Each structure stands twice: as C-alpha cells, then as structure tokens.
Amino acid sequence: MTELPILVVDDEEEFVSTLVQRLRKRGWAGEGVLCGSAAVARVAANDFAVILLDMRLPDMDGGQVLREIKKIRPQSRVVILTGHASASEGEEGIKNGAFDYLLKPVEFETLLEKLQAARDRGPQEHSRTLQPRGTEVLY
C-alpha cells in the first residue's frame, strides 16, 4: 500500500507527535511541524496529499500560512483543525482555499474521514464541517 503524505501543523509538540504516529498506522506518511514558517518551507519542498493546519501558531497566523501554502501549491488540500477557531474563522479559511475545518476536540475517526474526503476530492472542492462526537477524542 502506498502511504499518503500528510503534513500536520500545530504548535503543540506532543499532539503533533501522537497524531503523526496514529496517522502512520492508518497508511498516511505523516510528518509534523510546529510553526507556520516551517510549514511553508515543507510545502515548498514537498507535495502533500493533505495538510492539517492549526490556526494559532507562534510565528504566523494560520490564515496567513494558508494563503502562503495556496500561493506555492494552489492544488493543496488543507483541513483546518483548531481549538481556537470560531465558525467565522472556519468560513474565512474555506474562502481562502481550505477544504474544511474541524474544531478540537474531534474524534480520530471523524478526522480520518475528513482527511480522506480532502484527499479524494478535487483541489477546488470544499466540504462542510462534521461535528465531533464519540469517545475517542483528540485534544
């Protein structure tokens, strides 16, 4: 099975590490970065199937990172995952090219479904947000 490249961008190191490990077990070739500038550099050097992007990063606003990613690779499929986003921030992200957004905490299975949907749809398609439910929750 070919692994699917994914970039996880979040300022919480333990969260990134745990999520990347779990995604690898599900067939994603995950790697993580902890700031916006590192995300932009990785996207410039690599073509990821999906990018999972937190909106609050230490060096750049997530919206700015999204715009930079879309300049470098307009076909990139970006899913916003954050504990800070409001519905309006998510809508703004979609207007700027994000595939969709999810709010933390979110079920791991819900996250996987969203990542697979982003991978399978065209770069200009968008989705609606799923509401987090269930017992297996990511923080």
C-alpha positions as CSV (number, residue, x, y, z in Angstrom):
1,M,0.0,0.0,0.0
2,T,1.3,3.4,-0.9
3,E,1.4,5.8,2.0
4,L,-0.3,9.2,1.6
5,P,1.8,12.2,2.5
6,I,0.3,14.5,5.1
7,L,1.7,17.5,6.9
8,V,0.4,18.2,10.4
9,V,1.0,21.8,11.5
10,D,0.3,22.6,15.2
11,D,2.3,24.3,18.0
12,E,1.6,21.5,20.5
13,E,4.6,19.2,20.1
14,E,3.0,16.2,21.9
15,F,-0.2,16.5,19.9
16,V,1.7,16.6,16.6
17,S,3.9,13.6,17.6
18,T,0.9,11.5,18.7
19,L,-1.2,12.3,15.7
20,V,1.5,11.6,13.2
21,Q,2.1,8.2,14.8
22,R,-1.6,7.4,14.7
23,L,-1.9,8.5,11.1
24,R,1.1,6.4,10.1
25,K,-0.7,3.3,11.5
26,R,-3.5,4.2,9.1
27,G,-1.5,4.4,6.0
28,W,-0.6,8.1,6.0
29,A,3.1,9.2,5.6
30,G,2.8,11.8,8.3
31,E,5.2,14.4,9.3
32,G,4.7,17.4,11.6
33,V,6.0,20.9,12.1
34,L,5.4,23.3,15.0
35,C,5.2,26.7,13.3
36,G,4.0,28.4,10.2
37,S,7.3,29.2,8.6
38,A,8.4,25.6,8.8
39,A,5.0,24.5,7.2
40,V,5.5,26.9,4.3
41,A,9.1,25.6,3.8
42,R,8.0,22.0,3.9
43,V,5.1,22.6,1.4
44,A,7.6,24.4,-0.9
45,A,9.8,21.3,-0.9
46,N,7.2,18.5,-0.9
47,D,3.8,17.8,-2.4
48,F,1.4,16.6,0.4
49,A,-1.9,14.9,-0.2
50,V,-3.4,16.8,2.7
51,I,-2.2,19.5,5.1
52,L,-3.8,19.6,8.6
53,L,-3.3,23.2,9.8
54,D,-3.8,24.8,13.2
55,M,-5.0,28.5,13.1
56,R,-2.9,29.7,16.0
57,L,0.8,29.3,15.6
58,P,3.7,31.0,17.4
59,D,5.2,32.8,14.4
60,M,2.4,33.3,11.8
61,D,-1.4,33.4,11.8
62,G,-3.0,30.2,10.4
63,G,-4.8,32.3,7.8
64,Q,-1.5,33.7,6.6
65,V,0.0,30.2,6.4
66,L,-3.0,29.0,4.4
67,R,-2.6,31.9,1.9
68,E,1.2,31.2,1.6
69,I,0.5,27.5,1.0
70,K,-2.0,28.3,-1.7
71,K,0.4,30.6,-3.4
72,I,3.1,27.9,-3.5
73,R,0.8,24.9,-4.3
74,P,-2.7,26.1,-5.3
75,Q,-3.9,22.5,-5.6
76,S,-3.1,21.8,-1.9
77,R,-5.9,20.4,0.2
78,V,-5.9,22.0,3.6
79,V,-8.0,21.0,6.6
80,I,-8.1,23.4,9.5
81,L,-8.0,21.8,12.9
82,T,-8.0,24.1,15.9
83,G,-9.2,24.6,19.4
84,H,-9.4,28.3,18.8
85,A,-11.4,28.7,15.6
86,S,-14.9,30.0,15.5
87,A,-17.3,29.2,12.7
88,S,-16.4,32.6,11.1
89,E,-12.7,31.7,11.1
90,G,-13.5,28.4,9.5
91,E,-15.7,30.0,6.9
92,E,-12.9,32.5,6.2
93,G,-10.4,29.6,5.8
94,I,-12.7,28.0,3.3
95,K,-13.0,31.3,1.4
96,N,-9.2,31.3,1.3
97,G,-9.0,27.8,-0.1
98,A,-9.2,25.4,2.8
99,F,-11.1,22.2,2.1
100,D,-12.8,22.3,5.5
101,Y,-12.3,22.9,9.2
102,L,-12.8,20.9,12.4
103,L,-12.8,22.0,16.0
104,K,-10.8,20.3,18.8
105,P,-11.6,18.0,20.4
106,V,-12.5,15.8,17.5
107,E,-12.9,12.1,17.1
108,F,-10.0,10.4,15.4
109,E,-12.3,8.6,13.0
110,T,-14.0,11.9,12.1
111,L,-10.6,13.4,11.4
112,L,-9.7,10.4,9.2
113,E,-12.9,10.7,7.3
114,K,-12.2,14.4,6.7
115,L,-8.7,13.7,5.6
116,Q,-9.8,11.0,3.2
117,A,-12.5,13.2,1.8
118,A,-10.0,16.0,1.2
119,R,-7.6,13.6,-0.5
120,D,-10.3,12.2,-2.8
121,R,-11.9,15.5,-3.9
122,G,-10.6,18.0,-6.4
123,P,-8.5,20.9,-5.1
124,Q,-11.3,23.4,-5.7
125,E,-14.0,21.4,-3.9
126,H,-14.9,22.1,-0.3
127,S,-16.8,20.2,2.4
128,R,-19.0,21.1,5.3
129,T,-17.7,20.6,8.9
130,L,-18.6,17.5,10.8
131,Q,-19.5,17.9,14.4
132,P,-17.2,16.0,16.8
133,R,-18.9,13.1,18.7
134,G,-18.0,9.9,20.3
135,T,-15.5,8.5,22.8
136,E,-12.1,8.7,21.0
137,V,-11.2,12.3,21.2
138,L,-8.1,14.2,20.2
139,Y,-7.0,17.2,22.3
